[in-house]
Amino acid sequence: MEFIRSSLAPPPGGHYSQAVVANGFVFVSGQLPLAAGQQAPTVPPGIAAQTRLAFGHLAAILEAAGSSLDRLVSVTVYLADIADWPLVNEIYAEILGGHRPARTIAVSPQLHHGCRIEVQATALAA
């Protein structure tokens, strides 16, 4: 196993790794849309900005692991409000283009720090 850390994404807030590479896969922990490098958690307003930031963290962590968004196998998107889904889906499609990994959408109304989205994923390792 290899434990992955990217300075371009917020550091873990607990006893876990941003990602773990094992058996040919990269397992990325849930990424909240928190500004990296801040002392106190800072969340941008609006679901569009939060979606882009969470996927930006995901991309940075995958890159640190030698992988990328086009190697995603599965994505789980947690939303605080299912009403955000149409815009999140539009941004998701924009970010991933023609790549279509398996995906789960789950409503989780109490995401940490008042975030409206969290993204967890599994990708093929390099």
Residue frames as qw, qx, qy, qz and C-alpha x, y, z in Angstrom:
[[0.000, 0.887, 0.462, 0.000, 0.00, 0.00, 0.00],
 [0.379, 0.146, -0.007, 0.914, 1.05, 3.56, -0.71],
 [0.088, -0.776, -0.501, 0.372, -0.48, 6.51, 1.13],
 [0.368, 0.497, 0.319, 0.718, -1.01, 9.61, -1.02],
 [0.204, -0.745, -0.315, 0.551, -0.81, 13.26, 0.00],
 [0.378, 0.547, 0.310, 0.680, -1.29, 16.32, -2.22],
 [0.219, -0.340, -0.295, 0.866, -0.64, 19.84, -0.94],
 [0.150, -0.104, -0.393, -0.901, -3.16, 21.05, -3.54],
 [0.563, -0.472, -0.563, -0.378, -6.02, 19.53, -1.52],
 [0.462, -0.691, 0.256, -0.494, -6.94, 20.11, 2.12],
 [0.163, 0.322, -0.896, 0.259, -5.06, 17.90, 4.58],
 [0.522, -0.359, -0.764, -0.119, -7.03, 15.12, 6.25],
 [0.334, -0.585, 0.177, -0.718, -9.02, 16.38, 9.21],
 [0.837, -0.370, 0.255, -0.313, -8.83, 13.07, 11.04],
 [0.494, -0.413, 0.756, 0.119, -7.13, 9.70, 11.14],
 [0.788, 0.438, 0.432, 0.033, -7.17, 8.86, 7.41],
 [0.400, -0.221, 0.467, 0.757, -5.25, 9.46, 4.17],
 [0.391, 0.491, -0.137, -0.766, -6.33, 11.56, 1.20],
 [0.846, 0.329, -0.262, -0.328, -5.90, 8.40, -0.87],
 [0.606, -0.389, 0.692, 0.054, -4.41, 4.93, -0.79],
 [0.590, 0.473, -0.544, -0.364, -2.96, 3.05, -3.76],
 [0.506, -0.239, 0.811, -0.170, -3.43, -0.71, -3.50],
 [0.563, 0.196, 0.799, 0.077, -3.78, -3.63, -5.92],
 [0.291, 0.245, 0.601, 0.703, -3.80, -1.42, -9.01],
 [0.102, -0.794, -0.510, -0.314, -6.38, 1.05, -7.74],
 [0.141, 0.191, -0.304, 0.923, -6.40, 4.50, -6.14],
 [0.314, -0.657, -0.685, 0.011, -9.00, 4.83, -3.38],
 [0.122, 0.357, -0.103, 0.920, -9.67, 8.54, -2.73],
 [0.123, -0.428, -0.705, 0.553, -11.29, 9.60, 0.53],
 [0.099, 0.840, 0.527, 0.079, -14.29, 11.92, 0.43],
 [0.372, 0.060, 0.035, 0.926, -13.27, 15.39, -0.71],
 [0.014, -0.825, -0.478, 0.302, -15.10, 18.42, 0.62],
 [0.406, 0.722, 0.171, 0.534, -14.94, 21.79, -1.12],
 [0.485, -0.818, -0.059, 0.304, -12.62, 23.38, 1.43],
 [0.349, 0.889, -0.272, 0.120, -9.97, 25.89, 0.40],
 [0.893, -0.029, -0.211, 0.396, -6.55, 24.20, 0.65],
 [0.493, 0.267, -0.234, 0.795, -3.93, 25.90, 2.78],
 [0.314, -0.658, -0.032, -0.684, -6.37, 27.69, 5.07],
 [0.008, 0.214, -0.781, 0.587, -6.12, 27.50, 8.86],
 [0.474, 0.233, 0.606, -0.594, -9.88, 27.45, 9.34],
 [0.379, 0.318, 0.817, 0.295, -12.11, 25.57, 6.88],
 [0.234, 0.456, -0.058, -0.857, -13.32, 27.96, 4.17],
 [0.432, 0.372, 0.810, 0.133, -16.19, 26.88, 1.93],
 [0.013, 0.023, -0.342, -0.939, -17.04, 28.88, -1.21],
 [0.498, 0.324, 0.428, -0.681, -20.66, 29.92, -1.61],
 [0.674, 0.444, -0.188, -0.560, -22.85, 28.13, -4.14],
 [0.898, -0.021, 0.439, -0.028, -23.04, 24.56, -5.33],
 [0.732, 0.665, -0.077, 0.125, -21.28, 25.31, -8.65],
 [0.109, 0.796, -0.522, 0.287, -18.13, 26.64, -6.95],
 [0.632, -0.429, 0.594, -0.252, -18.22, 23.85, -4.37],
 [0.939, 0.246, 0.238, -0.041, -18.57, 21.17, -7.06],
 [0.599, 0.729, -0.251, 0.216, -15.65, 22.52, -9.07],
 [0.144, -0.735, 0.579, -0.322, -13.46, 22.77, -5.96],
 [0.804, -0.240, 0.507, -0.198, -14.26, 19.24, -4.73],
 [0.903, 0.392, 0.143, 0.096, -13.45, 17.82, -8.19],
 [0.316, 0.834, -0.379, 0.249, -10.31, 19.96, -8.30],
 [0.460, -0.586, 0.621, -0.241, -9.16, 18.31, -5.07],
 [0.917, 0.083, 0.381, -0.084, -10.02, 14.89, -6.50],
 [0.724, 0.666, -0.098, 0.150, -7.97, 15.63, -9.65],
 [0.032, 0.814, -0.514, 0.269, -4.98, 16.87, -7.60],
 [0.661, -0.396, 0.604, -0.205, -4.97, 13.78, -5.40],
 [0.919, 0.305, 0.250, 0.003, -5.27, 11.45, -8.39],
 [0.513, 0.788, -0.276, 0.201, -2.36, 13.26, -10.05],
 [0.266, -0.708, 0.602, -0.256, -0.27, 12.87, -6.88],
 [0.791, -0.133, 0.583, -0.132, -1.01, 9.15, -7.11],
 [0.159, -0.292, 0.766, 0.551, 0.03, 9.02, -10.78],
 [0.260, 0.473, 0.835, 0.105, -3.56, 8.67, -11.99],
 [0.078, 0.027, -0.186, -0.979, -6.15, 11.07, -13.42],
 [0.544, 0.233, 0.340, -0.730, -9.86, 11.78, -13.80],
 [0.685, 0.351, -0.407, -0.491, -9.97, 9.77, -17.04],
 [0.390, 0.179, -0.897, 0.107, -8.93, 6.69, -15.06],
 [0.467, -0.147, 0.484, -0.725, -11.89, 6.92, -12.65],
 [0.197, -0.102, -0.963, -0.154, -13.70, 3.63, -12.16],
 [0.323, -0.645, -0.691, -0.046, -16.33, 4.71, -9.66],
 [0.053, 0.289, -0.191, 0.937, -17.50, 8.01, -8.14],
 [0.271, -0.632, -0.711, 0.147, -19.80, 8.64, -5.19],
 [0.029, 0.396, 0.012, 0.918, -21.28, 12.12, -4.91],
 [0.244, -0.528, -0.709, 0.399, -22.85, 13.10, -1.61],
 [0.015, -0.476, -0.220, -0.851, -25.25, 16.05, -1.78],
 [0.033, 0.158, 0.616, -0.771, -26.80, 17.95, 1.11],
 [0.489, 0.472, 0.306, -0.666, -29.79, 18.81, -1.11],
 [0.557, 0.232, 0.741, 0.294, -30.98, 16.70, -4.05],
 [0.337, 0.889, 0.260, -0.167, -32.29, 19.92, -5.65],
 [0.113, -0.792, 0.448, 0.398, -28.62, 20.69, -6.46],
 [0.724, -0.012, 0.656, 0.213, -28.36, 17.54, -8.58],
 [0.634, 0.713, 0.282, 0.105, -29.18, 19.03, -12.03],
 [0.145, 0.946, -0.286, 0.044, -26.40, 21.65, -11.80],
 [0.525, -0.549, 0.647, 0.075, -23.94, 19.19, -10.21],
 [0.792, 0.228, 0.552, 0.131, -24.64, 16.68, -12.99],
 [0.498, 0.861, 0.057, 0.081, -24.04, 19.38, -15.62],
 [0.088, -0.870, 0.483, -0.031, -20.67, 20.34, -14.07],
 [0.723, -0.263, 0.638, 0.044, -19.77, 16.67, -13.58],
 [0.777, 0.486, 0.375, 0.140, -20.35, 16.02, -17.30],
 [0.288, 0.938, -0.171, 0.088, -18.30, 19.11, -18.20],
 [0.343, -0.734, 0.586, -0.018, -15.38, 17.98, -16.02],
 [0.654, -0.165, 0.734, 0.073, -15.39, 14.32, -17.11],
 [0.308, 0.437, -0.536, -0.653, -16.32, 14.85, -20.75],
 [0.748, 0.142, -0.491, -0.424, -16.93, 11.54, -22.51],
 [0.275, 0.171, -0.892, 0.316, -15.57, 9.46, -19.62],
 [0.666, -0.370, -0.137, -0.633, -18.41, 7.73, -17.75],
 [0.162, 0.196, -0.899, 0.357, -17.32, 5.87, -14.61],
 [0.413, -0.513, -0.752, -0.033, -19.84, 4.05, -12.43],
 [0.018, -0.337, 0.215, -0.917, -21.55, 6.59, -10.17],
 [0.336, -0.560, -0.743, 0.147, -23.68, 6.80, -7.06],
 [0.095, -0.503, 0.045, -0.858, -25.54, 9.88, -5.83],
 [0.460, -0.432, -0.727, 0.269, -26.42, 9.93, -2.15],
 [0.202, -0.784, -0.085, -0.581, -28.27, 12.57, -0.18],
 [0.626, -0.255, -0.498, 0.544, -26.49, 13.40, 3.05],
 [0.065, -0.890, -0.266, -0.364, -28.04, 16.53, 4.56],
 [0.485, -0.866, 0.112, 0.054, -25.36, 17.05, 7.21],
 [0.787, 0.374, -0.147, 0.469, -22.03, 17.25, 5.43],
 [0.604, -0.454, -0.206, 0.622, -19.16, 18.61, 7.52],
 [0.263, -0.275, 0.054, 0.923, -18.52, 22.39, 7.71],
 [0.397, 0.631, 0.306, -0.592, -21.86, 23.12, 6.03],
 [0.026, -0.291, 0.712, 0.639, -20.63, 21.88, 2.65],
 [0.715, 0.315, 0.121, -0.612, -23.22, 21.04, 0.01],
 [0.876, 0.382, -0.271, -0.115, -21.17, 18.34, -1.76],
 [0.469, -0.577, 0.664, 0.077, -18.55, 15.67, -1.04],
 [0.779, 0.477, -0.330, -0.238, -16.90, 13.46, -3.66],
 [0.615, -0.418, 0.668, 0.031, -15.33, 10.02, -3.07],
 [0.725, 0.559, -0.267, -0.302, -13.79, 7.96, -5.89],
 [0.767, -0.247, 0.549, 0.223, -11.86, 4.92, -7.02],
 [0.502, 0.769, -0.283, -0.277, -9.53, 5.07, -10.05],
 [0.947, 0.176, -0.060, 0.262, -7.06, 2.86, -11.82],
 [0.483, -0.726, 0.258, 0.417, -3.51, 3.43, -10.63],
 [0.290, 0.771, -0.443, -0.354, -0.75, 4.29, -13.09]]
